[in-house]
Amino acid sequence: MNPASRRKSTSTVGVTGRKDATRMKIEQMEKDRQERRKTMMQRKEARKKEQIKNIEAGNPGDVDFIGLVDQWRHDQAKKTRQTEEKNLFSSTGSNICIAVRKRPTSEKERGKFDHDSVSCFQNKVWIHSAKLKVDGITKYLTHNSFQLDHAFGEDSTTEQIYLATTLPLVDHVVNSQGRATVFCYGQTGSGKTYTMNGIQHILAYDLYGQLAGIDEEFEITVAFFELYAGNVLDLLHGRHRCKLLEDGKGEINITGLREVSAATPETFLDLIEEGHRHRTTQKTEANDTSSRSHAICQIFLRDYNGNLKGKLGLVDLAGSERGSDTKQHNTQRRSESADINTSLLALKECIRALGQKSTHVPFRGSKLTLILKDCFSPDSKTTMVATVSPGASAADHSLNTLRYADRIKEQRITISNKLEKEGTESASISIPSQERLYRIAAAAGQDSSVIQTNYSVEKMLDEGFDEMGNEFGNVSSEEATQESDENLTRKASGQEEEDELRRTVQAVFELEEALLNQHMSNIQANAEMLTQEGKLLQAVQAAGLSEDDMDSYAIQLAEFLDQKEALIYKLQSKLLDFQDELAKEQDLAQHVRLTQY
Ligand SMILES: Nc1ncnc2c1ncn2[C@@H]1O[C@H](COP(=O)(O)OP(=O)(O)OP(=O)(O)O)[C@@H](O)[C@H]1O
């Protein structure tokens, strides 16, 4: 074959070969595409099945998120099993104990396909959030965790909560004739009232059982009242309005509040039920019968000379709300929420002071803390049960509840710390007797379901209560007319200052929340940017630093720096707003005293 014909034949083979190669490539691409479609269909089918399975298990919502959380829990459970199980009776060694309880997902949440985003293991609670990777498809989880004294998941029982949180307080009151208080705190609808009802039920049998076992005899009396919009209402006496008075010795008295004798657990429970029926409730987005008041049940132990020998307070706090929740509210609800938040803020400061064994307890910060003044004496014990809803849609609220609980706990002085410093053994664990445990289990078994409340805010307004706004120092119209003009002017200016203080406290509350949220989003955005920056740097180095690549690198880097600058600016301005308002609040608090009860 001559060279020309060889060239020709080679080129024909080349063209045919190329055509074959192209055809094969196209066929392969088609095959790959079909394969991908098949895999996608299979994934879709699997997700659908997974979703049905989740819905049947009462956990609807984003399948991927649920899968990630399930995997995380599985890994965590393995890790937890390796460590020792936490003992319910382990002592915190402090006079304050902070626990969290997560309630089960409700029908309402299931109906909205809200998914469970809270996990509890031992004494730690995690809030999971789903995030998207830079590819815009792959999801991953971020977690916020809080370590408290106890963390109770949705399967926990009120009996377990009682044993860990309330039983030591009963011992303190009965054996040491001390003072103790249990608080339930959390977002509206998170299970405060449910938990408090259960605790009250068990407590009735445990307290009387313990008292029967000691030599001394005590009379038990109960006062049950609510603090609604600055009004103290006796729930055991037809919502009679009482007055707060401070005597010359600085003792706080609630005039008009009547204690009722409760000789047996059954009488005690009847009183509790009576009180609950008279609480003020309001339908909210989260709860059909949301409690808008702080319900305070006080149990007094007295000897036969009438001397106080112990006091136990059970406080079901009004649902906390964030600033953003109150935007839809009318003036009355906003004012109501501001009042609730002011008292919660003051309460946090008082419990913190108690935990730090501080000599100065800022109980004048609100009417609630003023009423509870004697619960903050150095020898008192306090338990806070923070309740959280499981839904991802409530994650921000749950984070706020946990931050609140966490800040109370931090800086507290524990006996174990003290003993450690002194080089002695840590606080011991006190296990209750079998008989007592049986009694508690029997009481828990009989816990009747939630007690109905039937007093709505509307009913209260019908009764002639003020439309809020002038919560503190409320005076009836009859009383007001009897006051001299001079008195009224003084009261009005005092009232204005008090209102200003209250508004400032509310603003601090909101700004604090905004600052923390901004800080959190900055950290997350920075973390994501860091990953992207790493990739960018790697890519440009691998590409051999050509002029074009460097150009695009410089543009992207400039974008990152702009984003960072914007984030820092946002955080800085939130910080400044917060600091300004805080300074204003501290200034006002110096000369405004909440003295008009
Ligand atoms: N641990 C739980 N197990 C089962 N159901 C619960 C639990 N906790 C709460 N619930 C239910 O959730 C609903 C809301 O609970 P609850 O009324 O106790 O909330 P709350 O925090 O007191 O709300 P609010 O502040 O609005 O009064 C109720 O129907 C209650 O029965």
PDBQT file of the ligand as one rigid body, heavy atoms in Angstrom, charges set to zero:
ROOT
HETATM    1  N1  LIG A 601     -44.708  15.854  80.052  1.00  0.00    +0.000 N 
HETATM    2  C1  LIG A 601     -45.900  15.903  79.427  1.00  0.00    +0.000 A 
HETATM    3  N2  LIG A 601     -46.503  14.774  79.007  1.00  0.00    +0.000 NA
HETATM    4  C2  LIG A 601     -47.686  14.812  78.360  1.00  0.00    +0.000 A 
HETATM    5  N3  LIG A 601     -48.360  15.951  78.064  1.00  0.00    +0.000 NA
HETATM    6  C3  LIG A 601     -47.814  17.103  78.455  1.00  0.00    +0.000 A 
HETATM    7  C4  LIG A 601     -46.563  17.149  79.154  1.00  0.00    +0.000 A 
HETATM    8  N4  LIG A 601     -46.263  18.431  79.394  1.00  0.00    +0.000 NA
HETATM    9  C5  LIG A 601     -47.281  19.158  78.890  1.00  0.00    +0.000 A 
HETATM   10  N5  LIG A 601     -48.201  18.368  78.328  1.00  0.00    +0.000 N 
HETATM   11  C6  LIG A 601     -49.436  18.834  77.651  1.00  0.00    +0.000 C 
HETATM   12  O1  LIG A 601     -49.078  19.985  76.885  1.00  0.00    +0.000 OA
HETATM   13  C7  LIG A 601     -50.085  21.008  76.964  1.00  0.00    +0.000 C 
HETATM   14  C8  LIG A 601     -49.507  22.323  77.488  1.00  0.00    +0.000 C 
HETATM   15  O2  LIG A 601     -49.026  22.096  78.804  1.00  0.00    +0.000 OA
HETATM   16  P1  LIG A 601     -49.190  23.153  79.981  1.00  0.00    +0.000 P 
HETATM   17  O3  LIG A 601     -50.555  23.738  80.028  1.00  0.00    +0.000 OA
HETATM   18  O4  LIG A 601     -48.678  22.500  81.203  1.00  0.00    +0.000 OA
HETATM   19  O5  LIG A 601     -48.181  24.267  79.456  1.00  0.00    +0.000 OA
HETATM   20  P2  LIG A 601     -47.715  25.587  80.210  1.00  0.00    +0.000 P 
HETATM   21  O6  LIG A 601     -46.250  25.668  80.022  1.00  0.00    +0.000 OA
HETATM   22  O7  LIG A 601     -48.229  25.608  81.597  1.00  0.00    +0.000 OA
HETATM   23  O8  LIG A 601     -48.392  26.694  79.327  1.00  0.00    +0.000 OA
HETATM   24  P3  LIG A 601     -48.823  28.203  79.720  1.00  0.00    +0.000 P 
HETATM   25  O9  LIG A 601     -47.628  28.953  80.122  1.00  0.00    +0.000 OA
HETATM   26  O10 LIG A 601     -49.377  28.714  78.440  1.00  0.00    +0.000 OA
HETATM   27  O11 LIG A 601     -49.834  28.073  80.801  1.00  0.00    +0.000 OA
HETATM   28  C9  LIG A 601     -51.168  20.451  77.872  1.00  0.00    +0.000 C 
HETATM   29  O12 LIG A 601     -52.182  19.896  77.047  1.00  0.00    +0.000 OA
HETATM   30  C10 LIG A 601     -50.477  19.345  78.651  1.00  0.00    +0.000 C 
HETATM   31  O13 LIG A 601     -51.359  18.319  79.031  1.00  0.00    +0.000 OA
ENDROOT
TORSDOF 0
